[in-house]
C-alpha cells in the first residue's frame, strides 16, 4: 500500500474527525453502529471502541458489508431510530447498495459512513480508490463529502437531520481520512464522557394517531392496509364500520373488522349486485393481484391517506386521490350501509372453511406453516418475501395474532436479499425473542447472515424455513402454465425454481446454530409451543412444492363456487 502524499497541516486529524462524527450521530439519536473491518475506516473503528467503552454506542461487527447494511436496516426498523453502518473504501461501499435501496423505498433512516481516501489520491491509481461519493444516486436523501482535515460536525448533523426528515430514508456521509489512521503509538484509549443527552428525534415515527369519527353518506367502502399502514388503519375501519383488508406487515391485521382471506373475496364483491363503491388505502399494498386490479379499476374511486411526503411513489403517478387529513378521508369513505361488513365476514367464513377443508389431510403446507407461526406466542415476527408473506396474507388468522406483536417485512423493494441479517437486527434492537418465517431460497441467499463473529452478541432468533427444495412462487404465476405445457422442457424448474440439495443441518452446524427438523404438523405444533431457550435456532420444515400451483387453483375455484351459491 502506497503512503498518502504529504498534505498541509490539517485542522482536524482523522481520529479527531471520527470521534466528532460519532458524537454528532449520537446526538441525533444513533445508538447502534454496524462496522465492517477495513483500513481506511480504522479511525471510525477506534472511535467506536471508545464510545462503546463509555456506554454511548453499541457496535456490531460484520465481515460482509451487505449483511452489515441489512443488519443496520433491521436495527432501525425495530428501534425507530437511525442506525449507522461504516465501511472501508472501494467495493465495500458498493456492497451496501441493496440495503440502501430497500431503506429508500421503505423510508428507513439508514446512515452510511463510507470511509474514503483524501482528494489528492483520487484519479492517481491509488489502491482501493474510486468515485464512491454519490455512488447511491437517487436512493439516498442526500450524499455529503467531508474532505480530509475538515470539521465533520456540520455536514454530519445536516445529513442525520435529512435521514429523519419527511420522508425518512438513507443518507451517505463520505469521510475522507488521511494518514495516520490510528491513535498515536502508546496512546491510552480515550473514554468520552456523555455530553448532551441523545436526541429522541429518531424514536418511532409519528403515526398521526388522532381520533377518527363517522361521517359522510352510506357507501360500500373497503379499507386496504398495505405495508407499514399501522394501527390507524384498523381504527379507521372500525370507526366507519368498514371491512379491513390488511396485509401481514401492515401491523393492522387484527380486530373484528379484519378479513383474513380477503384476496379470494375481492373478485366476488367487485362483481356482485352491490359491488365495492370506494377504496381507502393506508400504507403501501404490495402483495396480491386482486388488490392491484381493484386499485386500477377506474370505476371504483380510491383515496390514499398520505399526511406527509412518502418514499414509495412520486406525486402524480398514482391513480388514487391523495388525502392528507382524516376529516377529508372520513368524508370520502362514508359509513358502511347495513349488512356490508357482515357480508364480508360471512364470505370470509365460507373461504376459511374451504381452505381448512383442503388442508385437512394434515400434511405440511406453506399455508399451514404461515398460520401456525402467525398464531404462536412470541415477540417480533419477520416474514420473508415470495410465498412466505403471501401464505401469511391468505391464511394468517387476524383473531390469533398476539396482542401488540410487531410484524416486519422488507417490502420496500420486496427482494429476498439480506432477510436473515434484517431479522438479526430486529431481534437485537427489540431485545425480544424474534421469529423469522422464510423460504429456503431466501434463506440460502443470505446464509452469510448467520455469521456473527466470535464475541458478538447472539440474538434470540428462531429461523423457520419453509424448505421445499426451491422457489415455489413461480409455479403460481404464469410460469406454472409454461411448465405444465412442457414446451420449454425443464427451463422453468431450472431457471426459476432453482432446486437445491443443500443440507440445512450442516449449515446450522457450520455456524454454531441449533437445528430442529420438522416433518409433520404435530412436530411443528410441538416446536412452536415448547418453551424457547436463548440463542438461535433453525427450524427446518421440509415439505413438497409439487402441489402448490394445483392447491392454489383448487382453493380459488372452490371458494368462488361456494360464494356463488
C-alpha distance (Angstrom), angle and dihedral (degrees) to the residues before:
residue distance angle dihedral
X1 . . .
X2 3.80 . .
X3 3.82 117.1 .
X4 3.77 120.2 -111.7
X5 3.79 116.6 -97.3
X6 3.77 115.1 -101.8
X7 3.77 112.9 -91.9
X8 3.77 134.2 -167.3
X9 3.78 114.1 -86.4
X10 3.78 109.1 -74.4
X11 3.75 125.4 -139.0
X12 3.80 91.1 -138.8
X13 3.81 122.7 34.6
X14 3.79 121.3 -148.8
X15 3.79 96.8 -98.7
X16 3.80 92.4 48.7
X17 3.79 90.3 47.8
X18 3.81 92.3 50.7
X19 3.79 91.4 49.7
X20 3.81 90.3 50.2
X21 3.82 91.3 49.6
X22 3.79 93.9 54.1
X23 3.79 93.5 42.3
X24 3.81 90.3 52.6
X25 3.80 92.1 47.9
X26 3.78 91.3 49.1
X27 3.80 89.1 54.7
X28 3.82 87.5 53.1
X29 3.80 91.5 56.5
X30 3.81 102.4 -92.7
X31 3.80 111.6 146.0
X32 3.82 99.6 155.7
X33 3.81 126.4 63.8
X34 3.79 121.7 -179.6
X35 3.79 110.2 -156.8
X36 3.79 131.2 -167.0
X37 3.81 118.1 -162.8
X38 3.78 121.4 -103.1
X39 3.77 142.4 130.4
X40 3.81 102.8 -117.1
X41 3.81 90.9 50.5
X42 3.81 91.4 50.5
X43 3.83 94.2 110.3
X44 3.80 88.9 58.6
X45 3.80 90.7 48.5
X46 3.80 93.7 52.5
X47 3.80 92.4 43.6
X48 3.81 88.6 49.5
X49 3.79 90.4 52.4
X50 3.80 89.2 53.8
X51 3.80 93.5 48.1
X52 3.80 92.5 46.9
X53 3.79 91.6 49.7
X54 3.80 87.7 55.1
X55 3.80 92.0 50.1
X56 3.80 91.7 -114.8
X57 3.79 98.7 115.0
X58 3.80 139.6 24.0
X59 3.79 112.6 -138.7
X60 3.80 124.8 -158.4
X61 3.80 119.6 -168.4
X62 3.81 121.3 -147.9
X63 3.79 124.1 172.3
X64 3.82 92.5 -156.4
X65 3.78 111.4 68.7
X66 3.79 93.1 -157.0
X67 3.79 89.9 58.4
X68 3.79 89.8 42.4
X69 3.80 89.0 58.5
X70 3.78 94.5 49.0
X71 3.80 92.1 44.3
X72 3.79 88.2 56.1
X73 3.81 88.8 47.1
X74 3.81 90.5 55.1
X75 3.79 91.7 46.3
X76 3.79 90.2 54.5
X77 3.81 93.8 44.1
X78 3.78 93.4 54.3
X79 3.80 98.2 38.8
X80 3.79 99.6 38.8
X81 3.80 87.1 -137.3
X82 3.79 128.1 107.0
X83 3.80 115.5 -91.6
X84 3.79 124.9 -158.8
X85 3.79 131.2 -140.9
X86 3.80 122.7 -166.0
X87 3.80 129.2 -161.6
X88 3.75 140.1 170.2
X89 3.80 121.5 -109.6
X90 3.79 129.4 -76.0
X91 3.79 126.5 26.8
X92 3.80 89.8 -4.0
X93 3.80 88.7 76.2
X94 3.80 92.4 50.8
X95 3.81 90.5 55.6
X96 3.80 87.9 69.6
X97 3.81 94.0 61.8
X98 3.85 97.5 95.2
X99 3.80 92.3 52.3
X100 3.80 91.4 44.4
X101 3.81 91.0 51.0
X102 3.81 91.4 50.8
X103 3.81 91.3 46.3
X104 3.80 89.9 51.0
X105 3.79 95.8 53.8
X106 3.81 94.1 37.5
X107 3.83 94.8 46.2
X108 3.80 95.9 -122.3
X109 3.84 118.0 158.9
X110 3.80 101.6 -125.0
X111 3.80 118.1 165.8
X112 3.81 116.1 -153.7
X113 3.80 116.4 -157.4
X114 3.79 105.4 -167.3
X115 3.77 113.7 -174.5
X116 3.79 113.5 -142.8
X117 3.76 140.6 -178.3
X118 3.81 117.3 -105.4
X119 3.79 120.3 -86.8
X120 3.82 94.3 -104.0
X121 3.84 89.9 65.8
X122 3.79 96.5 51.3
X123 3.80 114.5 104.0
X124 3.81 92.9 15.2
X125 3.79 98.9 97.0
X126 3.79 91.3 -106.2
X127 3.77 113.1 168.2
X128 3.81 119.1 -89.7
X129 3.80 91.5 3.1
X130 3.78 124.5 133.7
X131 3.78 142.0 139.7
X132 3.79 97.9 -76.9
X133 3.80 99.4 147.7
X134 3.78 105.0 100.2
X135 3.80 91.2 12.7
X136 3.81 92.4 136.1
X137 3.80 94.3 54.4
X138 3.80 114.9 -176.4
X139 3.80 92.3 0.4
X140 3.81 94.9 80.3
X141 3.79 127.0 64.2
X142 3.79 89.0 -136.3
X143 3.80 139.1 -8.4
X144 3.79 119.1 -153.4
X145 3.79 131.7 -176.5
X146 3.78 121.1 -146.5
X147 3.82 107.2 -160.0
X148 3.77 117.6 -138.6
X149 3.78 111.9 -87.1
X150 3.80 96.8 21.2
X151 3.78 126.7 115.8
X152 3.83 105.1 -100.6
X153 3.78 98.8 -163.8
X154 3.81 99.1 93.8
X155 3.82 97.4 47.0
X156 3.81 91.8 42.9
X157 3.78 92.4 49.2
X158 3.81 91.9 50.4
X159 3.80 93.1 46.6
X160 3.80 92.2 50.2
X161 3.80 90.5 49.8
X162 3.80 89.4 51.4
X163 3.82 91.0 51.7
X164 3.80 88.0 56.5
X165 3.80 94.7 43.1
X166 3.79 128.7 99.7
X167 2.90 109.8 -44.7
X168 3.76 101.1 21.1
X169 3.76 117.5 -136.6
X170 3.79 149.7 132.4
X171 3.79 126.1 -48.7
X172 3.79 132.6 -170.4
X173 3.79 123.0 -137.8
X174 3.80 109.1 -171.7
X175 3.79 108.5 -159.0
X176 3.80 119.2 -162.0
X177 3.80 111.3 -152.5
X178 3.81 125.9 -170.6
X179 3.77 125.5 -160.2
X180 2.94 131.7 -55.8
X181 3.80 93.3 65.1
X182 3.79 96.5 172.1
X183 3.80 136.5 60.5
X184 3.77 116.5 -88.3
X185 3.82 113.6 -79.1
X186 3.78 109.5 -91.4
X187 3.80 92.4 14.3
X188 3.79 113.3 140.6
X189 3.77 119.7 -127.4
X190 3.76 111.4 -87.7
X191 3.78 110.6 -133.9
X192 3.80 107.8 -159.2
X193 3.76 121.3 -143.2
X194 3.79 121.5 -133.1
X195 3.78 110.9 -93.1
X196 3.76 111.6 172.5
X197 3.78 122.4 14.0
X198 3.80 112.0 -104.5
X199 3.76 114.1 -93.7
X200 3.77 117.5 -103.9
X201 3.79 91.2 -149.6
X202 3.77 91.3 108.0
X203 3.78 98.7 48.3
X204 3.77 105.1 112.5
X205 3.74 129.3 -36.5
X206 3.75 122.8 -88.7
X207 3.78 109.1 -105.6
X208 3.80 99.7 -171.7
X209 3.80 87.5 -122.4
X210 3.78 96.5 -175.6
X211 3.75 125.9 143.6
X212 3.78 118.1 -80.6
X213 3.77 122.9 -157.7
X214 3.76 140.2 -170.8
X215 3.76 116.5 -87.8
X216 3.76 143.9 148.6
X217 3.79 131.0 37.1
X218 3.80 127.7 -45.9
X219 3.80 108.3 -77.3
X220 3.79 134.7 167.0
X221 3.80 94.5 -120.7
X222 3.79 128.7 159.6
X223 3.80 125.8 -156.5
X224 3.80 115.5 -137.4
X225 3.79 115.5 -160.4
X226 3.78 110.6 -163.4
X227 3.77 129.3 -177.9
X228 3.81 114.3 -37.0
X229 3.81 93.9 2.8
X230 3.80 92.3 139.1
X231 3.77 131.9 -154.6
X232 3.80 92.2 -57.9
X233 3.82 88.7 78.7
X234 3.81 91.4 57.7
X235 3.79 92.9 46.2
X236 3.79 91.0 49.1
X237 3.81 91.9 51.4
X238 3.80 91.5 48.3
X239 3.81 93.7 47.5
X240 3.80 91.0 52.8
X241 3.80 97.7 38.4
X242 3.81 92.3 -118.7
X243 3.81 132.8 145.9
X244 3.80 113.2 -104.2
X245 3.81 118.6 -141.3
X246 3.79 101.6 -167.1
X247 3.78 130.1 178.9
X248 3.84 116.5 -139.2
X249 3.81 95.0 -108.5
X250 3.80 92.8 47.2
X251 3.81 88.5 87.5
X252 3.79 85.2 -140.6
X253 3.82 98.8 89.3
X254 3.78 98.3 114.7
X255 3.76 140.3 75.4
X256 3.80 133.8 62.5
X257 3.81 96.3 -62.1
X258 3.82 97.6 53.9
X259 3.80 113.5 108.7
X260 3.82 111.3 -153.3
X261 3.84 107.7 -160.8
X262 3.80 92.8 32.7
X263 3.78 96.5 141.8
X264 3.82 89.8 66.4
X265 3.80 90.2 51.6
X266 3.81 104.3 47.8
X267 3.79 93.9 80.6
X268 3.80 91.0 50.1
X269 3.80 93.8 52.1
X270 3.80 93.9 40.4
X271 3.79 89.9 58.0
X272 3.80 98.1 37.8
X273 3.79 125.8 114.3
X274 3.80 86.9 -106.8
X275 3.81 101.4 36.5
X276 3.78 133.2 -174.8
X277 3.81 107.1 -69.8
X278 3.80 102.2 -173.5
X279 3.79 142.3 5.7
X280 3.79 129.5 -145.3
X281 3.81 115.7 -162.4
X282 3.79 128.5 -157.5
X283 3.80 119.5 -179.3
X284 3.77 123.9 -9.3
X285 3.82 119.5 -49.1
X286 3.81 110.8 -148.2
X287 3.78 110.6 150.0
X288 3.78 117.2 73.4
X289 3.77 140.3 42.1
X290 3.83 93.6 -142.5
X291 3.82 88.7 61.2
X292 3.80 91.3 45.9
X293 3.80 90.7 50.8
X294 3.79 91.7 48.9
X295 3.80 92.2 50.0
X296 3.79 89.9 47.7
X297 3.81 94.8 51.0
X298 3.83 107.0 110.6
X299 3.81 90.0 -158.5
X300 3.81 92.2 63.8
X301 3.84 115.7 67.4
X302 3.79 113.5 -137.7
X303 3.79 133.4 -167.7
X304 3.79 125.8 -162.7
X305 3.79 117.9 -154.5
X306 3.81 108.7 -133.8
X307 3.82 112.9 156.0
X308 3.80 90.5 177.0
X309 3.81 141.8 7.5
X310 3.80 113.8 -51.1
X311 3.78 131.5 -156.5
X312 3.77 103.6 -138.8
X313 3.79 103.9 64.9
X314 3.78 138.6 29.5
X315 3.81 121.5 -122.8
X316 3.76 111.6 -90.2
X317 3.79 94.6 17.6
X318 3.83 98.2 96.5
X319 3.79 126.4 74.9
X320 3.78 93.7 -142.8
X321 3.76 121.9 94.8
X322 3.81 106.6 -109.1
X323 3.81 111.4 -129.5
X324 3.79 120.3 -170.8
X325 3.81 101.8 -175.9
X326 3.78 132.7 54.5
X327 3.79 94.2 -133.0
X328 3.79 90.9 60.3
X329 3.79 90.3 44.2
X330 3.81 90.6 52.2
X331 3.79 91.1 51.7
X332 3.80 90.3 50.2
X333 3.80 95.2 47.0
X334 3.77 98.1 44.5
X335 3.79 117.2 -173.6
X336 3.76 130.0 -63.6
X337 3.81 116.3 -93.7
X338 3.81 116.1 -126.4
X339 3.79 112.3 -69.5
X340 3.82 96.9 12.4
X341 3.79 97.4 111.2
X342 3.79 92.7 38.8
X343 3.80 90.6 52.9
X344 3.80 89.0 58.3
X345 3.79 91.8 46.0
X346 3.79 91.3 50.7
X347 3.80 91.7 48.4
X348 3.80 90.4 48.2
X349 3.79 88.9 53.2
X350 3.79 90.4 52.7
X351 3.81 91.7 49.6
X352 3.80 92.1 46.6
X353 3.80 91.6 53.9
X354 3.79 91.0 49.8
X355 3.81 92.9 49.8
X356 3.80 93.0 45.2
X357 3.79 90.1 49.7
X358 3.78 92.0 51.4
X359 3.81 90.5 51.0
X360 3.80 96.9 43.9
X361 3.80 94.3 103.2
X362 3.80 85.1 83.5
X363 3.79 97.3 -128.5
X364 3.78 120.8 140.2
X365 3.80 114.4 -92.7
X366 3.76 135.7 168.1
X367 3.80 89.9 -113.8
X368 3.78 92.5 52.4
X369 3.79 92.3 45.9
X370 3.81 93.1 50.4
X371 3.80 91.7 48.6
X372 3.81 92.7 49.2
X373 3.81 95.0 47.1
X374 3.81 91.1 46.3
X375 3.80 92.2 53.6
X376 3.82 96.7 43.3
X377 3.78 117.1 107.5
X378 3.74 114.4 -108.1
X379 3.75 150.4 100.1
X380 3.79 126.0 -77.0
X381 3.80 119.6 -9.1
X382 3.80 121.0 -147.0
X383 3.80 117.1 -166.6
X384 3.79 124.6 -161.7
X385 3.78 125.8 -134.6
X386 3.81 128.2 -99.5
X387 3.81 116.5 36.9
X388 3.81 98.2 -10.6
X389 3.80 95.1 69.6
X390 3.81 92.8 37.8
X391 3.80 92.3 52.4
X392 3.80 88.0 52.2
X393 3.80 90.4 46.9
X394 3.80 91.5 55.9
X395 3.79 103.6 37.7
X396 3.82 110.4 18.0
X397 3.80 106.2 116.2
X398 3.84 112.0 -125.3
X399 3.80 89.0 -153.7
X400 3.81 93.5 55.2
X401 3.80 103.5 56.1
X402 3.80 116.5 114.5
X403 3.80 110.0 -105.0
X404 3.78 111.0 -98.7
X405 3.80 94.5 7.8
X406 3.79 111.9 151.2
X407 3.79 119.8 -140.0
X408 3.80 122.1 -155.7
X409 3.80 132.8 -171.6
X410 3.79 134.6 162.7
X411 3.79 95.8 -116.5
X412 3.81 97.0 146.0
X413 3.79 90.0 94.3
X414 3.82 96.4 -7.5
X415 3.80 94.1 -131.0
X416 3.77 124.6 157.4
X417 3.80 95.1 -134.8
X418 3.78 122.1 108.3
X419 3.80 96.0 10.7
X420 3.82 97.3 133.8
X421 3.80 90.6 46.2
X422 3.81 91.2 48.8
X423 3.80 90.9 51.6
X424 3.80 90.0 48.0
X425 3.80 90.1 54.4
X426 3.81 90.9 48.1
X427 3.81 91.2 50.6
X428 3.80 93.3 48.6
X429 3.80 95.9 46.4
X430 3.80 94.9 44.0
X431 3.79 94.8 46.2
X432 3.81 87.4 -145.5
X433 3.77 133.3 111.9
X434 3.80 103.9 -89.5
X435 3.79 130.4 -159.7
X436 3.80 124.3 -149.1
X437 3.81 118.7 -162.7
X438 3.77 109.2 -163.6
X439 3.80 142.4 154.2
X440 3.78 121.4 -113.9
X441 3.82 95.7 -109.6
X442 3.79 91.0 51.4
X443 3.81 89.0 47.1
X444 3.79 93.0 51.3
X445 3.81 92.7 44.7
X446 3.81 89.9 62.3
X447 3.79 100.6 27.1
X448 3.80 88.1 129.7
X449 3.78 86.5 67.8
X450 3.80 86.8 77.8
X451 3.80 90.4 68.1
X452 3.79 112.1 95.4
X453 3.78 103.8 160.7
X454 3.77 129.7 -124.1
X455 3.77 113.2 -54.1
X456 3.80 95.6 12.4
X457 3.79 116.8 132.2
X458 3.80 112.4 -97.3
X459 3.79 114.1 -139.3
X460 3.78 124.8 -140.2
X461 3.79 98.7 -108.3
X462 3.79 135.6 154.6
X463 3.80 112.6 -158.4
X464 3.80 106.7 -160.0
X465 3.81 108.0 -165.5
X466 3.79 121.6 -161.4
X467 3.79 93.7 -149.1
X468 3.79 110.4 -167.6
X469 3.80 95.6 144.9
X470 3.79 97.4 -105.1
X471 3.78 146.8 4.6
X472 3.79 110.2 -45.7
X473 3.80 97.3 177.6
X474 3.79 93.6 82.4
X475 3.80 91.6 60.8
X476 3.81 88.8 61.8
X477 3.81 91.3 53.8
X478 3.80 130.5 63.5
X479 3.80 89.5 -73.2
X480 3.79 89.0 71.2
X481 3.79 90.9 64.7
X482 3.81 90.6 48.6
X483 3.79 89.4 51.9
X484 3.80 92.5 49.1
X485 3.81 90.9 51.8
X486 3.84 89.4 53.7
X487 3.82 90.9 -152.0
X488 3.81 88.9 131.0
X489 3.78 96.1 41.6
X490 3.78 111.8 -141.9
X491 3.83 94.7 -17.1
X492 3.81 94.9 114.9
X493 3.80 92.8 47.7
X494 3.79 93.6 45.8
X495 3.82 102.0 38.0
X496 3.81 101.2 33.2
X497 3.80 110.3 20.2
X498 3.84 90.6 41.1
X499 3.82 96.7 -165.5
X500 3.77 117.4 -148.7
X501 3.77 137.9 -168.4
X502 3.78 97.6 -149.9
X503 3.80 118.5 151.6
X504 3.81 106.1 -135.4
X505 3.80 91.1 -168.2
X506 3.80 89.2 61.2
X507 3.80 90.6 48.9
X508 3.79 90.6 51.4
X509 3.79 91.0 50.0
X510 3.80 92.1 48.5
X511 3.80 92.1 54.0
X512 3.80 96.1 38.2
X513 3.79 94.5 -115.4
X514 3.80 123.9 142.7
X515 3.79 114.1 -106.6
X516 3.81 126.4 -147.9
X517 3.82 119.2 -179.2
X518 3.80 117.9 -152.6
X519 3.79 121.0 -166.2
X520 3.81 104.7 157.7
X521 3.79 138.2 40.6
X522 3.80 88.9 -114.6
X523 3.80 90.9 56.0
X524 3.79 90.2 48.1
X525 3.80 92.1 51.9
X526 3.80 91.0 48.2
X527 3.81 93.6 49.5
X528 3.80 94.5 47.7
X529 3.81 94.3 46.5
X530 3.81 98.1 43.5
X531 3.82 120.2 99.3
X532 3.77 110.1 -91.2
X533 3.75 124.2 -133.5
X534 3.77 128.3 -150.2
X535 3.77 123.6 -76.4
X536 3.78 132.6 31.9
X537 3.79 133.7 -41.1
X538 3.78 132.6 -172.7
X539 3.80 107.6 -147.2
X540 3.80 103.9 -162.1
X541 3.82 109.5 -157.7
X542 3.78 107.4 -170.2
X543 3.80 118.2 -158.0
X544 3.79 141.7 143.4
X545 3.80 125.2 -99.0
X546 3.81 93.8 -162.9
X547 3.80 94.0 100.7
X548 3.82 99.3 38.5
X549 3.81 96.9 101.7
X550 3.80 94.8 40.5
X551 3.79 92.2 47.6
X552 3.81 93.1 50.5
X553 3.80 91.5 49.9
X554 3.79 92.2 44.4
X555 3.80 93.5 51.2
X556 3.81 94.1 46.1
X557 3.79 92.2 49.5
X558 3.80 93.3 45.9
X559 3.81 92.5 49.9
X560 3.82 91.1 49.3
X561 3.81 90.9 51.1
X562 3.79 93.1 47.1
X563 3.81 92.6 50.1
X564 3.80 91.9 48.1
X565 3.81 92.4 60.5
